[in-house]
Amino acid sequence: MALDLAAPESMWQPAPDGSTPLLKRALAAVASGRRADAAFDLILAGFLDHVRGLAASAGRV
């Protein structure tokens, strides 16, 4: 997550001649200014799923 916070908001720019339409779509799909929040939410959800799996395998759920 620290690397995400330090990275520039946009590391790549679509080519002005329109030759990178997929990159343009991918950049448009990213919620501006929420990268750190999205990264935290993703990591937290994965951690909670992991803990639930451990609890289930130990018979605690």
DSSP file (Angstrom, degrees, kcal/mol; ACC not computed):
  #  RESIDUE AA STRUCTURE BP1 BP2  ACC     N-H-->O    O-->H-N    N-H-->O    O-->H-N    TCO  KAPPA ALPHA  PHI   PSI    X-CA   Y-CA   Z-CA
    1    1 A M     >        0   0    0      0, 0.0     4,-2.0     0, 0.0     5,-0.2   0.000 360.0 360.0 360.0 -34.5    0.0    0.0    0.0
    2    2 A A  H  >  +     0   0    0      1,-0.2     4,-1.6     2,-0.2     5,-0.2   0.892 360.0  51.3 -61.2 -38.9    2.9    2.4    0.7
    3    3 A L  H  > S+     0   0    0      1,-0.2     4,-1.5     2,-0.2    -1,-0.2   0.886 106.9  54.0 -65.5 -36.8    4.0    2.1   -2.9
    4    4 A D  H  4 S+     0   0    0      1,-0.2    -1,-0.2     2,-0.2    -2,-0.2   0.899 108.4  49.4 -63.0 -39.9    0.5    2.8   -4.1
    5    5 A L  H  < S+     0   0    0     -4,-2.0    -1,-0.2     1,-0.2    -2,-0.2   0.831 114.3  45.1 -68.4 -31.5    0.5    6.0   -2.1
    6    6 A A  H  < S+     0   0    0     -4,-1.6    -1,-0.2    -5,-0.2    -2,-0.2   0.666  93.4  97.7 -87.1 -17.0    3.9    7.1   -3.4
    7    7 A A  S  < S-     0   0    0     -4,-1.5     4,-0.0    -5,-0.2    -3,-0.0  -0.344  85.7 -98.5 -72.3 150.9    3.2    6.3   -7.1
    8    8 A P        -     0   0    0      0, 0.0     3,-0.2     0, 0.0    -1,-0.1  -0.347  34.4-113.7 -63.7 152.4    2.1    9.0   -9.5
    9    9 A E  S    S+     0   0    0      1,-0.3     2,-0.5    -3,-0.1    24,-0.1   0.896 105.9  22.9 -57.4 -43.4   -1.6    9.1  -10.1
   10   10 A S        +     0   0    0      1,-0.1    -1,-0.3     3,-0.0     3,-0.0  -0.953  62.1 180.0-129.3 114.2   -1.2    8.1  -13.7
   11   11 A M  S    S+     0   0    0     -2,-0.5     2,-0.3    -3,-0.2    -1,-0.1   0.755  72.9  38.1 -84.4 -24.0    1.9    6.2  -14.7
   12   12 A W        -     0   0    0     11,-0.1    -1,-0.1    15,-0.0     0, 0.0  -0.934  67.3-152.7-128.0 150.0    0.9    5.8  -18.4
   13   13 A Q        -     0   0    0     -2,-0.3    11,-0.1    -3,-0.0    10,-0.1  -0.966  27.7-110.1-120.5 137.8   -0.8    8.1  -20.8
   14   14 A P        -     0   0    0      0, 0.0     0, 0.0     0, 0.0     0, 0.0  -0.329  44.4 -97.4 -61.6 147.3   -2.8    7.0  -23.8
   15   15 A A    >   -     0   0    0      1,-0.1     3,-1.9     2,-0.1     5,-0.4  -0.439  25.8-131.2 -65.7 137.8   -1.2    7.7  -27.2
   16   16 A P  T 3  S+     0   0    0      0, 0.0    -1,-0.1     0, 0.0     0, 0.0   0.740 104.6  63.6 -64.1 -21.2   -2.6   10.9  -28.7
   17   17 A D  T 3  S-     0   0    0      1,-0.0    -2,-0.1     0, 0.0     0, 0.0   0.460 114.2-113.9 -83.9   1.7   -3.1    9.2  -32.0
   18   18 A G  S <  S+     0   0    0     -3,-1.9    -1,-0.0     2,-0.1     6,-0.0   0.648  77.1 130.8  81.2  14.3   -5.7    6.8  -30.4
   19   19 A S        +     0   0    0      1,-0.2     3,-0.1     2,-0.1    -1,-0.1   0.448  65.8  57.2 -83.2   1.8   -3.5    3.7  -30.9
   20   20 A T     >  +     0   0    0     -5,-0.4     4,-2.0     1,-0.1    -1,-0.2  -0.478  57.6 151.6-127.5  63.2   -4.0    2.6  -27.3
   21   21 A P  H  > S+     0   0    0      0, 0.0     4,-2.2     0, 0.0     5,-0.2   0.848  73.4  53.6 -66.0 -33.5   -7.8    2.3  -26.8
   22   22 A L  H  > S+     0   0    0      2,-0.2     4,-2.6     1,-0.2     5,-0.2   0.909 109.1  48.8 -67.9 -39.9   -7.6   -0.4  -24.1
   23   23 A L  H  > S+     0   0    0      2,-0.2     4,-2.6     1,-0.2     5,-0.2   0.914 110.2  52.0 -63.0 -42.1   -5.2    1.7  -22.0
   24   24 A K  H  X S+     0   0    0     -4,-2.0     4,-1.7     1,-0.2    -2,-0.2   0.908 111.7  46.3 -61.1 -42.6   -7.6    4.7  -22.4
   25   25 A R  H  X S+     0   0    0     -4,-2.2     4,-1.5     2,-0.2    -2,-0.2   0.896 111.8  51.3 -67.0 -40.5  -10.5    2.6  -21.2
   26   26 A A  H  X S+     0   0    0     -4,-2.6     4,-0.7     1,-0.2     3,-0.2   0.922 110.9  47.5 -64.5 -43.7   -8.6    1.2  -18.3
   27   27 A L  H >< S+     0   0    0     -4,-2.6     3,-0.6     1,-0.2    -1,-0.2   0.866 110.6  52.5 -65.6 -35.3   -7.5    4.6  -17.1
   28   28 A A  H 3< S+     0   0    0     -4,-1.7    -1,-0.2    -5,-0.2    -2,-0.2   0.794 104.4  57.5 -69.5 -27.4  -11.1    5.9  -17.4
   29   29 A A  H 3< S+     0   0    0     -4,-1.5     2,-0.4    -3,-0.2    -1,-0.2   0.673  85.1  95.1 -78.6 -16.6  -12.3    3.0  -15.3
   30   30 A V  S << S-     0   0    0     -4,-0.7     2,-0.5    -3,-0.6     5,-0.1  -0.620  83.3-121.4 -78.5 126.9  -10.1    3.9  -12.3
   31   31 A A    >   -     0   0    0     -2,-0.4     3,-1.6     1,-0.1     4,-0.2  -0.562  34.5-116.5 -68.4 119.3  -11.9    6.1   -9.8
   32   32 A S  T 3  S+     0   0    0     -2,-0.5    -1,-0.1     1,-0.3    -4,-0.0  -0.346  90.3   3.4 -63.1 129.6   -9.8    9.2   -9.5
   33   33 A G  T 3  S+     0   0    0     -2,-0.1    -1,-0.3     1,-0.1     4,-0.2   0.453 108.8  90.5  79.9   0.8   -8.2    9.8   -6.2
   34   34 A R    <>  +     0   0    0     -3,-1.6     4,-2.9     1,-0.1     5,-0.2   0.203  46.3 109.0-113.4  15.4   -9.4    6.6   -4.6
   35   35 A R  H  > S+     0   0    0      1,-0.2     4,-2.5     2,-0.2     5,-0.2   0.921  81.9  46.1 -60.2 -45.6   -6.5    4.3   -5.4
   36   36 A A  H  > S+     0   0    0      2,-0.2     4,-2.4     1,-0.2    -1,-0.2   0.910 114.3  48.6 -65.0 -41.2   -5.3    4.0   -1.8
   37   37 A D  H  > S+     0   0    0      2,-0.2     4,-2.7     1,-0.2    -2,-0.2   0.919 112.5  48.2 -63.3 -43.5   -8.8    3.4   -0.5
   38   38 A A  H  X S+     0   0    0     -4,-2.9     4,-2.3     2,-0.2    -2,-0.2   0.895 111.5  50.1 -65.3 -39.6   -9.4    0.8   -3.1
   39   39 A A  H  X S+     0   0    0     -4,-2.5     4,-2.3    -5,-0.2    -1,-0.2   0.917 112.1  47.6 -64.8 -42.7   -6.1   -0.9   -2.3
   40   40 A F  H  X S+     0   0    0     -4,-2.4     4,-2.9     2,-0.2     5,-0.2   0.934 111.8  49.8 -63.4 -46.3   -6.9   -0.9    1.4
   41   41 A D  H  X S+     0   0    0     -4,-2.7     4,-2.4     1,-0.2    -2,-0.2   0.899 111.8  48.9 -59.5 -41.7  -10.4   -2.3    0.9
   42   42 A L  H  X S+     0   0    0     -4,-2.3     4,-2.2     2,-0.2    -1,-0.2   0.927 113.4  45.5 -64.6 -45.9   -9.1   -5.1   -1.4
   43   43 A I  H  X S+     0   0    0     -4,-2.3     4,-2.4     2,-0.2    -2,-0.2   0.908 113.6  49.8 -65.6 -42.1   -6.3   -6.1    1.1
   44   44 A L  H  X S+     0   0    0     -4,-2.9     4,-2.7     2,-0.2     5,-0.2   0.919 110.6  49.6 -63.3 -44.0   -8.8   -6.0    4.1
   45   45 A A  H  X S+     0   0    0     -4,-2.4     4,-2.2    -5,-0.2    -1,-0.2   0.908 112.1  48.4 -62.3 -41.7  -11.3   -8.1    2.2
   46   46 A G  H  X S+     0   0    0     -4,-2.2     4,-2.1     2,-0.2    -1,-0.2   0.898 112.0  49.2 -64.9 -40.7   -8.7  -10.7    1.3
   47   47 A F  H  X S+     0   0    0     -4,-2.4     4,-2.6     2,-0.2    -2,-0.2   0.929 111.1  49.0 -64.5 -45.3   -7.4  -10.8    4.9
   48   48 A L  H  X S+     0   0    0     -4,-2.7     4,-2.5     1,-0.2    -2,-0.2   0.896 110.4  50.9 -63.5 -39.7  -10.9  -11.2    6.3
   49   49 A D  H  X S+     0   0    0     -4,-2.2     4,-2.1    -5,-0.2    -1,-0.2   0.908 110.8  50.0 -61.2 -41.2  -11.6  -14.1    3.9
   50   50 A H  H  X S+     0   0    0     -4,-2.1     4,-2.3     2,-0.2    -2,-0.2   0.931 111.1  47.6 -62.9 -46.5   -8.4  -15.7    4.9
   51   51 A V  H  X S+     0   0    0     -4,-2.6     4,-2.5     1,-0.2    -2,-0.2   0.896 110.9  51.7 -63.8 -40.4   -9.2  -15.5    8.6
   52   52 A R  H  X S+     0   0    0     -4,-2.5     4,-2.5     2,-0.2    -1,-0.2   0.899 109.5  50.6 -62.8 -39.3  -12.7  -16.8    8.0
   53   53 A G  H  X S+     0   0    0     -4,-2.1     4,-2.3     2,-0.2    -2,-0.2   0.911 110.6  48.4 -63.5 -43.0  -11.2  -19.8    6.1
   54   54 A L  H  X S+     0   0    0     -4,-2.3     4,-1.4     2,-0.2    -2,-0.2   0.915 112.7  48.3 -62.8 -43.0   -8.8  -20.5    9.0
   55   55 A A  H  <>S+     0   0    0     -4,-2.5     5,-2.9     1,-0.2     6,-0.5   0.896 111.9  49.5 -65.0 -40.1  -11.6  -20.3   11.5
   56   56 A A  H ><5S+     0   0    0     -4,-2.5     3,-1.1     1,-0.2    -1,-0.2   0.897 110.1  50.1 -66.4 -40.5  -13.8  -22.6    9.4
   57   57 A S  H 3<5S+     0   0    0     -4,-2.3    -1,-0.2     1,-0.3    -2,-0.2   0.759 109.8  51.5 -71.2 -22.7  -11.0  -25.1    9.0
   58   58 A A  T 3<5S-     0   0    0     -4,-1.4    -1,-0.3    -5,-0.2    -2,-0.2   0.457 117.1-115.5 -89.5  -1.8  -10.4  -25.1   12.8
   59   59 A G  T < 5S+     0   0    0     -3,-1.1    -3,-0.2    -4,-0.3    -2,-0.1   0.767  80.0 124.0  76.3  26.5  -14.1  -25.7   13.4
   60   60 A R      <       0   0    0     -5,-2.9    -4,-0.2     1,-0.2    -5,-0.1   0.326 360.0 360.0-100.8   6.8  -14.7  -22.3   15.1
   61   61 A V              0   0    0     -6,-0.5    -1,-0.2    -5,-0.2    -5,-0.1   0.389 360.0 360.0-116.2 360.0  -17.5  -21.1   12.8
